[in-house]
Amino acid sequence: MVILKKIIILTEYEGSGVSGIVKFENFAGRTSCFVRVLGIKDKAEVCIKCGEDVMYCGTLSDGAMKFGAFYDLTKPIYVAVARQGAIVCMGSNTGRFSASVLSPLLYQYYANAQTEAVRSQTKEDSRQVDNSDEEAVSVNKNNQTEQAQAHAEQEEKSKIVEIDNDSDNHSDVRIEEKTADAEEQKSQTKPTVSKETKKSAKVKIEEPFFKQIEASMQELFDKYEKDEELINLVPDSKWARVPVDDSNYYVVGLIYSDGNPNLICYGVPDKDSSNPPDNSNECRQWLELEKGGRGYWMMYQSAISGQTLTTQII
């Protein structure tokens, strides 16, 4: 039986002081790896790509990792470790490579994590509102019952006095009064829900941010030229070049996850990464198109919440 092994050394990135090693192995029709990273004590993420296949992108765990698939380890393998949104070390079996090979995958992971957090918070808010509504209805029901009982007791006392003081000729009138009082008591014991409770029971679920700008975004994609270079570089995406004047332009794009818009992207072209823009801290994420050369200063926005992602992967 043939056992194929690969070892990739992770070297520090941008003076982070973080390094590591990843050992890959194909055995019995499955691929596994062992990850060891030095210099990280808190939470981090790792992204591993084999050829065009994403082996893993998620929380970093030192030690053995087993994959539910078999990967061809003779293909190029790329590994990057990120902490607090910034790549801290990387390595490949092909030598030096651009961080842009893995940065879109890491952004998708961060966006998915953020989306899941928003969904979980919405569910929790809905659950708390439901519980408070149930408590309000229960308290309201108890109050109505207590009021009805007190009213019935008072009426009974009144009728007893009335029987003692009135003559027998008025018995028919008293019977009619008792019947009317009984109907009133029945209607009062029926639990009711106040207007305030009904209002609080309605949980307002806001639509995704992208829905608010979908029409204007689609107009840009319909009107302006597609950027095929970025479409081919970033998986599950579409891009358009929007002219500013005769010689300048910016790009706008959408990155999808499971067929739904996940990230809204804006980019300003530049000849290299040596001169980041001074007027915007949010547009300092470099997406390299050519090794050591041209690319885009990017800003990424969640299509769910509209929040600008401040992670810096360069």
SVG drawing of the C-alpha trace seen along z (x, -y; Angstrom):
<svg xmlns="http://www.w3.org/2000/svg" viewBox="-96 -62 106 64">
<polyline fill="none" stroke="black" stroke-width="0.4" points="0.0,0.0 1.3,-3.4 1.4,-6.2 2.0,-9.6 3.2,-12.3 3.9,-16.0 5.4,-18.5 4.9,-22.3 6.8,-24.8 4.8,-27.9 6.9,-31.0 6.1,-34.3 4.2,-37.0 4.8,-40.7 7.0,-40.2 4.3,-38.5 6.7,-36.2 4.4,-33.2 5.6,-30.0 4.5,-26.4 4.5,-23.1 1.7,-21.1 2.2,-17.4 -0.2,-15.8 -0.8,-12.1 -2.8,-10.0 -3.7,-6.6 -6.5,-4.1 -8.4,-6.4 -8.5,-9.4 -6.4,-12.5 -5.3,-13.7 -2.9,-16.3 -1.1,-17.4 -0.9,-21.2 1.5,-22.8 1.7,-26.6 4.1,-28.5 3.5,-32.0 -0.3,-32.0 -2.0,-31.7 -5.5,-33.0 -8.0,-32.1 -6.9,-31.9 -8.1,-30.6 -6.5,-28.4 -7.2,-28.0 -5.9,-25.1 -6.3,-24.7 -5.2,-21.8 -5.3,-22.6 -8.7,-24.1 -10.3,-22.3 -10.7,-23.9 -9.7,-21.3 -10.5,-23.4 -11.2,-27.0 -12.1,-27.6 -10.9,-27.6 -7.3,-26.6 -6.7,-23.6 -3.3,-22.3 -3.0,-18.6 -4.4,-16.0 -7.2,-16.8 -9.0,-14.3 -10.8,-15.1 -13.8,-13.3 -12.3,-13.2 -9.2,-12.1 -7.0,-14.9 -4.3,-14.7 -1.2,-15.8 0.9,-16.1 -1.1,-19.2 -0.1,-22.7 -1.1,-23.1 -1.5,-26.5 -1.8,-27.1 -2.4,-30.4 -3.0,-31.1 -4.9,-34.3 -5.3,-35.9 -7.8,-38.7 -8.4,-39.0 -4.7,-39.3 -2.6,-36.6 0.3,-35.8 2.0,-32.9 1.7,-31.0 3.4,-28.3 3.1,-26.1 4.7,-23.1 5.3,-25.4 7.3,-28.1 6.2,-31.7 2.6,-32.6 0.2,-35.6 -2.0,-36.0 -4.9,-36.7 -5.0,-32.9 -6.6,-32.4 -7.8,-35.8 -11.2,-35.6 -11.9,-32.2 -11.0,-33.7 -13.3,-36.7 -16.1,-34.3 -15.5,-32.4 -15.6,-35.6 -18.8,-36.7 -20.5,-33.4 -19.5,-33.5 -20.9,-37.0 -24.2,-36.0 -24.6,-33.0 -24.1,-35.3 -26.8,-37.7 -29.2,-34.8 -28.5,-33.4 -29.1,-36.8 -32.4,-37.2 -33.5,-33.8 -32.6,-34.6 -34.4,-38.0 -37.5,-36.3 -37.4,-33.7 -37.1,-36.3 -40.0,-38.2 -42.2,-35.1 -41.4,-34.3 -42.2,-37.8 -45.5,-37.7 -46.5,-34.4 -45.8,-35.9 -47.8,-39.0 -50.8,-36.9 -50.6,-34.8 -50.5,-37.8 -53.4,-39.4 -55.4,-36.2 -54.8,-36.0 -55.8,-39.6 -59.0,-39.2 -59.9,-36.1 -59.3,-37.8 -61.4,-40.8 -64.3,-38.5 -64.2,-36.6 -64.3,-39.8 -67.1,-41.1 -69.1,-37.9 -68.7,-37.9 -69.9,-41.5 -72.9,-40.7 -73.8,-37.7 -73.7,-39.8 -76.0,-42.4 -78.5,-39.8 -78.7,-38.3 -79.5,-41.7 -82.0,-42.3 -83.7,-39.0 -84.0,-39.8 -85.5,-43.3 -87.7,-42.8 -91.1,-41.1 -91.8,-37.9 -93.4,-40.0 -89.9,-41.1 -88.5,-37.6 -88.8,-37.6 -86.9,-40.8 -84.1,-39.4 -83.8,-36.3 -83.4,-38.4 -80.7,-40.5 -78.8,-37.3 -79.0,-36.0 -77.6,-39.3 -74.9,-39.3 -73.9,-35.7 -73.5,-36.7 -71.3,-39.7 -69.2,-37.5 -68.7,-35.0 -67.5,-37.7 -65.1,-39.1 -63.5,-35.7 -62.6,-35.3 -58.9,-36.1 -58.0,-39.1 -54.7,-40.4 -54.0,-44.1 -53.1,-46.1 -49.6,-46.6 -49.1,-42.8 -50.3,-42.4 -47.8,-45.0 -44.9,-43.4 -45.8,-40.0 -44.9,-41.2 -41.2,-40.5 -39.8,-42.8 -37.3,-40.9 -35.4,-43.3 -34.6,-42.2 -31.0,-41.8 -29.1,-45.0 -28.6,-43.9 -32.3,-43.9 -32.3,-47.7 -29.7,-48.3 -30.4,-45.4 -32.0,-47.5 -29.2,-50.0 -26.5,-47.3 -28.2,-45.4 -28.3,-48.7 -24.5,-48.9 -24.0,-45.4 -26.4,-45.8 -25.0,-49.2 -21.2,-48.8 -18.5,-46.4 -17.9,-43.1 -14.4,-42.6 -13.6,-39.1 -10.2,-39.1 -11.8,-39.4 -14.6,-37.1 -12.0,-34.4 -9.9,-35.2 -12.6,-35.2 -14.9,-32.1 -18.7,-32.6 -18.6,-36.3 -19.5,-38.9 -17.8,-42.3 -18.3,-45.5 -16.0,-48.4 -17.6,-51.7 -15.9,-54.7 -15.3,-57.9 -13.8,-59.9 -12.0,-59.2 -9.0,-57.6 -10.2,-56.4 -12.6,-53.8 -13.5,-51.6 -14.9,-48.1 -18.0,-46.9 -18.7,-43.2 -20.7,-40.6 -19.4,-37.4 -22.0,-34.7 -22.4,-31.9 -24.9,-29.0 -26.3,-31.2 -27.1,-34.2 -25.2,-37.5 -22.7,-37.3 -20.2,-40.2 -20.5,-43.5 -17.1,-44.6 -15.6,-47.9 -12.1,-48.3 -9.8,-51.1 -7.0,-50.0 -3.4,-50.7 0.0,-49.8 1.2,-48.0 0.6,-47.9 3.3,-50.4 1.0,-53.4 -2.2,-52.6 -5.0,-55.3 -4.7,-57.9 -8.3,-59.0 -10.0,-55.7 -8.9,-53.1 -11.7,-50.8 -10.2,-50.7 -6.8,-49.3 -7.2,-45.6 -5.0,-44.8 -6.2,-42.2 -3.2,-41.4 -3.6,-40.6 0.0,-40.2 2.9,-39.0 4.4,-42.2 2.4,-44.3 -1.0,-45.7 -4.2,-45.0 -7.0,-46.7 -7.5,-48.4 -10.6,-46.8 -13.5,-47.4 -15.8,-44.5 -19.3,-45.0 -21.6,-42.3 -24.7,-41.8 -26.7,-40.7 -26.0,-43.5 -24.4,-46.2 -21.4,-46.3 -18.0,-47.0 -15.6,-44.2 -12.5,-45.6 -10.3,-42.5 -7.1,-43.3 -5.7,-40.5 -3.0,-41.9"/>
</svg>
